[in-house]
Amino acid sequence: MAEYQENRDYKYIMQELSTLYIGAKYTYDEMIEAQEVPFKVKTLINTYIKPELQGEDLSIESHFYYMDGSGFAYQTFLQLKTRVRFSILRDKGPRQGSYVTKMEKLQDFIKMSPEEKEARGVFIQEIGISKLALMML
């Protein structure tokens, strides 16, 4: 029960004027089934993302954690002007050892290797995609 509740905390869709935020614990299959996910996003997943995953049902968190800047899915998310919100351990200063939340462009986020992300305690919370870019896709 506690695991279910924890994962529910990061399974959401929020919209503001220019951005669509998606909780990182969603798997792509869950997003296709979820009623609150816009149809355009479901189409995007089925057309551009799922074929590259070769049958794996990854969470957004896992997919972005190990994304290396290659592949069509990466190019698709770049076109959507994707930003990644994540928590990371502070490595210096008076609050060293505490977490800070950052939001970076996808192309900046992937510069950190999975090993570095693990060492620095990276926890992906959500992704934000541009609604205008989504409309143009």
TORSEKE-930664 format. One line per 5 residues: number of its first residue (from 1); their letters; for each residue x negated, y negated, z negated of N, C-alpha, C, O. Coordinates in pm, whole numbers, plus 50000, padded with zeros to 5 digits. Each point is the difference from the previous one (the first is absolute). Layout:
N
NUM = a = X/Y/Z/X/Y/Z/X/Y/Z/X/Y/Z; ...
//
This chain:
137
1 = maeyq = 49917/50120/50000/50083/49880/50000/49913/49874/50000/50029/49905/50072; 49865/50095/49847/49914/49882/49993/49931/49975/50134/49986/49885/50042; 49970/50223/50026/49936/49984/50130/50098/49942/50102/49963/49912/50079; 50159/50135/49919/50102/49949/50091/50020/49850/49977/50004/49922/50095; 50007/50038/49780/50022/49860/49967/49880/49915/50041/50017/49888/50050
6 = enrdy = 49863/50164/49928/49880/49927/50037/49995/49976/50151/49971/49889/50044; 50058/50214/50033/49998/49985/50145/50111/49909/50050/49982/49931/50100; 50132/50067/49833/50111/49914/50039/49962/49852/49988/50052/49916/50074; 49858/50054/49833/49957/49862/49980/49934/49942/50125/50005/49879/50021; 49935/50204/50061/49931/49952/50119/50064/50051/50128/49932/50015/50102
11 = kyimq = 50197/50011/49894/50078/50037/50118/50111/49897/50015/50109/50014/49944; 49862/49883/50130/50097/49892/50017/49976/49929/50132/49893/50010/50060; 50208/49919/49983/49992/49911/50115/50046/49864/49951/50110/49987/49946; 49808/49912/50073/50037/49863/49965/49976/49912/50122/49903/50019/50074; 50185/49887/49945/49984/49910/50113/50005/49857/49952/50079/49964/49912
16 = elstl = 49835/49956/50147/50011/49856/49984/50004/49941/50139/50007/50075/50098; 49989/49799/49914/50021/49934/50129/49910/50056/50111/50048/50028/50110; 49823/49988/49863/49908/50037/50108/49934/50136/49983/49929/50045/50090; 50092/50022/49796/49928/50123/49972/50092/50109/49949/50096/49974/49927; 49872/50148/50112/50068/50120/49950/49898/50075/49916/49893/50036/50048
21 = yigak = 50140/49988/49824/49911/50071/49909/50051/50142/49980/50120/50022/49979; 49789/50074/50028/50035/50141/49985/49914/50059/49890/49877/49990/50004; 50188/50072/49897/49928/50064/49890/49913/50115/50049/50043/50077/50087; 49838/49935/49860/49899/50093/50052/50023/50146/49966/49935/50087/50058; 50155/49944/49852/50024/50140/49965/50096/50070/50097/50013/50122/49996
26 = ytyde = 50052/49801/50090/50086/50061/50102/49917/50089/50091/49889/49963/50039; 50163/50153/49996/49940/50077/50109/50071/49955/50127/50108/49942/49995; 49831/50085/50117/50062/49959/50126/50132/50073/50022/50095/49941/50052; 49913/50187/49910/50127/50074/50015/50109/49942/49911/50115/49991/50042; 49849/49969/49835/50098/49938/49911/50051/49868/50058/50118/49967/49986
31 = mieaq = 49794/49960/50077/50041/49872/50059/50098/50022/50115/50095/49923/50016; 49883/50181/50062/50090/50030/50112/50139/50035/49947/50101/49968/50063; 49904/50099/49821/50128/50042/49941/50067/49892/49916/50122/50003/49982; 49802/49901/49967/50054/49900/49908/50092/49903/50071/49970/49950/50108; 50142/50025/49830/50102/49912/50056/49956/49853/50002/50037/49925/50090
36 = evpfk = 49883/50035/49812/49962/49859/49989/49889/49957/50096/49970/49881/50012; 49968/50215/50056/49892/49969/50094/50060/49954/50133/50083/50070/50057; 49876/49815/49992/50054/49951/50127/49973/50097/50116/49897/50067/50004; 50198/49938/50088/49991/50092/50113/49874/49977/50083/49939/50096/50048; 50020/49780/49968/49880/49967/50077/49876/50064/49938/49911/50045/50072
41 = vktli = 50083/49960/49795/49887/50064/49931/50004/50151/50022/49897/50062/50023; 50221/49997/49969/50014/50143/50025/49956/50035/50141/49932/50100/50021; 50106/49819/50076/49960/50021/50138/49849/49989/50015/49937/50080/50068; 50004/49821/49868/49856/49979/50001/49927/50124/49945/49902/50046/50058; 50147/50007/49831/49938/50118/49939/50009/50120/50094/49900/50067/50024
46 = ntyik = 50219/49959/50028/50019/50116/50089/49921/49988/50129/49949/50100/50051; 50040/49780/50003/49937/49981/50130/49849/49987/49992/49928/50058/50082; 50021/49867/49821/49859/49966/49999/49917/50064/49888/49881/50025/50017; 50181/50003/49869/49923/50047/49884/50001/50152/49990/49894/50062/49994; 50225/49999/50003/50013/50145/49978/49923/50085/50101/49940/50100/49960
51 = pelqg = 50057/49865/50170/49926/50085/50094/49852/50014/49964/49940/50105/50024; 50002/49792/49919/49858/50005/49964/49975/50082/49873/49889/50048/49979; 50212/49968/49936/49983/50070/49874/50005/50152/50016/49969/50072/49905; 50068/49976/50211/50000/50144/50032/50075/50083/49897/49948/50100/49951; 50173/49859/50018/50085/50078/49911/49980/49977/49852/50079/50050/49919
56 = edlsi = 49819/49876/50040/49979/49971/49859/50103/49897/49953/50032/49906/50072; 50017/50112/49807/50092/49902/49941/49924/49919/49896/50015/50023/49880; 49906/49884/50166/49918/49918/49911/50081/49887/49939/50097/49952/50059; 49861/50006/49823/50054/49876/49944/49925/49885/50066/49890/50018/50053; 50170/49866/49942/49933/49881/50053/49868/49981/49927/49898/49966/50060
61 = eshfy = 50105/50056/49809/49881/49983/49918/49886/50088/50051/49889/49952/50020; 50137/50176/50001/49896/50092/50047/49952/49962/50140/49880/50001/50027; 50212/49965/50059/49964/49965/50137/49907/49878/50003/49899/50001/50069; 50135/49896/49856/49920/49878/50000/49870/50017/49921/49899/49938/50033; 50103/50145/49865/49881/50023/49917/49887/50056/50086/49884/49961/49985
66 = ymdgs = 50150/50132/50105/49899/50068/50082/49990/49946/50142/49926/50054/50081; 50147/49841/49950/49996/49942/50134/49860/49944/50026/49941/49933/49914; 50007/50096/50205/49862/49960/50028/49984/49902/50116/49888/49970/50041; 50222/49980/50011/49989/49902/50107/50004/50060/50139/49974/49931/50099; 50057/50197/49910/50014/50062/50131/50142/50055/50013/50071/50015/49901
71 = gfayq = 49968/50012/50220/50129/50062/50024/50109/49900/50035/49989/49880/49975; 50116/50175/50083/50110/49917/50047/50084/49946/49884/50052/49889/50009; 49961/50188/49884/50076/49951/49884/49933/49875/49943/50068/49903/49966; 49800/50098/50024/49928/49881/49952/50027/49881/50091/50028/49890/49952; 49963/50131/50179/50024/49893/50096/50143/49947/49987/50024/49879/50012
76 = tflql = 50071/50212/49964/50140/49960/49983/50015/49910/49878/50064/49896/50008; 49877/50145/49879/50009/49919/49879/49928/49866/50015/50040/49901/49940; 49854/50097/50139/49933/49872/50027/50094/49907/50076/50009/49881/49968; 50062/50171/50131/50094/49920/50078/50112/49944/49912/50054/49893/50028; 49979/50179/49866/50105/49957/49907/49948/49902/49895/50073/49959/49910
81 = ktrvr = 49799/50003/50104/49937/49907/49906/50015/50049/49855/50037/49924/49910; 49933/50204/50071/50018/50066/49871/49901/49949/49897/49882/49978/50027; 50172/50003/49853/49918/49964/49884/50022/50107/49894/50109/50057/49990; 49789/49970/49931/50005/50105/49898/49988/49935/49863/49905/49926/49973; 50192/50103/49939/49992/49953/49860/49949/50118/49917/50055/50110/50007
86 = fsilr = 49841/49865/49916/49939/50106/49920/49942/49944/49871/49972/49881/49989; 50011/50208/49916/49932/49965/49874/49861/50059/50005/49978/50108/50054; 49927/49818/49888/49861/50044/50000/49936/49957/49867/50034/49895/49946; 49875/50186/50004/49931/49967/49875/49908/49881/50021/49929/49993/50100; 50072/49914/49805/49906/49889/50005/49862/50056/49967/49985/50082/49908
91 = dkgpr = 49915/49875/50167/49866/50052/49975/49908/49901/49932/49885/50033/49968; 50164/49844/50009/49918/49902/49928/50089/49897/49933/50120/49993/50025; 49819/49928/49893/50074/49895/49931/50046/50044/49863/49978/50114/49960; 50087/49794/49966/50041/50030/49863/50110/50107/49991/50015/50063/49895; 50059/49958/50211/50107/50101/49997/49960/50126/50077/50085/50071/50054
96 = qgsyv = 49785/49956/49950/49949/50118/50069/50068/50126/49948/50018/50016/49879; 50020/50073/50211/50067/50123/49961/50151/49992/50006/50068/50102/49989; 49986/49777/50027/50145/49985/50017/50032/49998/50149/49911/49983/50084; 50216/50035/49949/50041/50001/50140/50045/49863/50045/50056/49923/49923; 49919/50049/50203/50048/49879/50066/50072/50044/50127/49957/50095/50066
101 = tkmek = 50151/49836/49969/50074/50033/50122/49958/49907/50112/49991/49879/49982; 49983/50181/50135/49958/49923/50117/50090/50037/50118/50061/50107/50002; 49945/49804/50094/50069/50029/50125/49905/49960/50112/49958/49885/50009; 50008/50213/50076/49905/49976/50108/50058/50045/50132/50088/50086/50006; 49860/49854/50101/50034/50047/50134/49948/50142/50015/49898/50037/49941
106 = lqdfi = 50173/50042/50138/49961/50140/50019/49856/50013/50048/49926/50085/49951; 50033/49832/50144/49864/50011/50054/49894/49972/49894/49888/50050/50011; 50145/49871/49887/49905/49976/49890/50005/50115/49900/49896/50040/49946; 50222/50013/50028/50017/50108/49903/49925/50127/50043/49941/50067/49916; 50062/49966/50212/49937/50125/50044/49848/49993/50000/49934/50103/50020
111 = kmspe = 50009/49780/49960/49854/49989/49992/49946/50073/49879/49883/50039/49997; 50203/49980/49902/49963/50074/49880/50017/50150/50030/50109/50042/50040; 49788/50037/49941/50009/50144/50026/50086/50067/49893/50016/49945/49891; 50039/50174/50138/50076/50073/49898/49920/50026/49873/50055/49997/49890; 49816/50027/50124/49915/50024/49883/49990/49874/49914/50006/50007/49877
116 = ekear = 49979/49879/50189/49993/49872/49928/50135/49969/49933/50004/49950/49888; 50105/50079/50183/50133/49979/49943/50018/50083/49874/50054/49953/49900; 49900/50171/50105/50012/50087/49883/49915/49949/49885/50045/49997/49886; 49832/49964/50144/49909/49949/49896/50054/49872/49936/49977/49977/49881; 50093/49941/50196/50051/49873/49949/50143/50009/49950/50059/49899/49962
121 = gvfiq = 49999/50222/50037/50133/50021/49943/50113/49936/50080/50096/49951/49941; 49893/50048/50191/50101/49936/50084/50131/50078/49993/50003/50122/50012; 50105/49804/49969/50136/50054/49997/50084/49917/50095/50025/49882/49972; 50020/50176/50139/50079/49927/50098/50144/49992/49951/50060/50101/49966; 49996/49778/50032/50136/49977/49951/50102/49987/50113/50108/50058/49993
126 = eigis = 49857/49866/50110/50095/49977/50109/49926/49950/50123/49884/49959/49994; 50188/50045/50118/49951/49936/50120/50103/49894/50040/50119/50015/49974; 49833/49882/50089/50088/49896/50051/49979/49989/50150/49886/49993/50047; 50223/50007/50028/49990/49985/50145/50080/49877/50043/50103/49967/49942; 49846/49969/50161/50064/49880/50051/50130/50036/50071/50000/50086/50088
131 = klalm = 50108/49851/49875/50129/50025/50066/49996/49952/50145/50060/50063/50087; 49872/49829/49940/49990/49951/50136/49924/50100/50087/50041/50030/50111; 49849/50022/49838/49922/50100/50074/50081/50127/50020/49992/50062/50106; 50087/49976/49795/50086/50118/50011/50105/49979/50108/50031/50092/50076; 50022/49788/49932/50100/49968/50103/49940/50010/50140/50068/50041/50094
136 = ml = 49806/49921/49919/49936/49998/50131/49952/50138/50045/49969/50019/50118; 50025/50075/49793/49949/50134/50034/50104/50081/50076/49974/50114/50036
//
